[in-house]
């Protein structure tokens, strides 16, 4: 599968399922829940603002618990390492994770990524 990475405005819907054919350089948007702001998470089908904000709040709370004061800038604690880890967020169960999974990636942190709201 040739999945590319590109950004969509939060108002553009994603396809119900990722494309199984390589139709071009960018077939689907892959989102890392360890880095994405809440508004970027809302482009995943079935994830609204409330759930997206819960994911970000959970992530940031866990980072505050685990990051020492002398942590180097840009060093990101990977709160979510696999799709099932999202079930630790209140309100997210196995069915929600199953719907989200095709749109998730858990790659290495992007240092200096531009995550400002469009």
Residue pairs with C-beta under 8 A, 6 or more apart in sequence:
1 18
1 19
1 20
1 22
1 27
2 22
2 25
2 27
3 18
3 27
3 28
3 30
4 24
4 25
4 26
4 27
4 28
5 26
5 29
5 30
5 105
6 26
6 29
7 29
7 40
7 118
8 14
8 29
8 43
9 118
10 39
10 40
10 42
10 43
10 118
12 43
13 43
13 45
14 28
14 29
14 43
14 44
14 45
14 103
15 28
16 45
17 102
18 27
18 28
18 102
18 103
19 27
19 28
21 27
28 102
28 103
29 43
29 103
30 103
30 104
30 105
31 40
31 41
31 43
31 44
31 103
31 104
31 105
32 104
32 105
32 106
32 107
32 110
33 41
33 55
33 59
33 79
33 80
33 86
33 104
33 106
34 59
34 76
34 78
34 79
34 80
34 106
34 109
35 76
35 109
35 110
35 113
35 115
36 56
36 115
37 56
37 115
37 117
38 49
38 52
38 53
38 55
38 56
39 49
39 52
39 117
40 115
41 47
41 51
41 52
41 55
41 56
42 48
42 49
42 52
44 99
44 100
44 103
44 104
45 99
45 103
46 96
46 99
46 100
47 96
47 100
50 91
51 89
51 91
51 92
51 96
54 89
54 90
54 91
54 92
55 86
55 89
55 92
58 79
58 88
58 89
58 90
59 79
59 80
62 77
62 79
63 76
63 77
63 79
66 77
67 75
67 77
74 109
74 111
74 112
75 109
76 109
78 106
78 109
79 85
80 86
80 106
81 106
82 106
83 97
83 100
83 101
83 104
84 97
86 92
86 96
86 97
86 100
87 93
87 94
87 97
